[in-house]
């Protein structure tokens, strides 16, 4: 995975997403339906553009060709509070499901969130990146969740992370640990276009989670 990224393409794509969402929202409001959006696909594409790594051409398996996965959430006009779902493997037929071995097979795990920044209420997109095989804090949290699932304390197979939506925070909460996640990228929508606020490509190679309250 390269550190260099095509920021112009990323910003163009983010604007396309913004325009499509809010143009569709007008018709959704008129017809009293949810605004149509495919957050999963938009999230995967923006990560591919940012990190210069391809998808898997609709094949089963990881989201990106290098084995990395992407989780997305969109808070715009959401009825329920969005969260990142199925973050680690559990309850599947995979040989590494429900085990820490699944983390060793995932070079990077990306989290993409569309929400609004708290000061001017501008729409924004933030992307965090975790290195599951090399992040002690993240591994400790996952190991505890797998342990609780194995002994029956947790019955769900859906490992969820809850981001602090609408706040300038990198904290995600989970019943097995609250962590601050490495922020890779942030762009805010202003005057009809996105502007980069944060881009830290070094996170791809050295980023680590830290414990939070």
HELIX and SHEET records of a PDB file:
HELIX    1   1 UNK A    7  UNK A   31  1                                  25    
HELIX    2   2 UNK A   39  UNK A   51  1                                  13    
HELIX    3   3 UNK A  101  UNK A  104  1                                   4    
HELIX    4   4 UNK A  136  UNK A  150  1                                  15    
HELIX    5   5 UNK A  203  UNK A  206  1                                   4    
SHEET    1   A 5 UNK A  69  UNK A  74  0                                        
SHEET    2   A 5 UNK A 109  UNK A 116  1                                        
SHEET    3   A 5 UNK A 123  UNK A 130 -1                                        
SHEET    4   A 5 UNK A 183  UNK A 190 -1                                        
SHEET    5   A 5 UNK A 193  UNK A 199 -1                                        
SHEET    1   B 4 UNK A 162  UNK A 163  0                                        
SHEET    2   B 4 UNK A 171  UNK A 173 -1                                        
SHEET    3   B 4 UNK A 179  UNK A 180 -1                                        
SHEET    4   B 4 UNK A 210  UNK A 211 -1                                        
END                                                                             
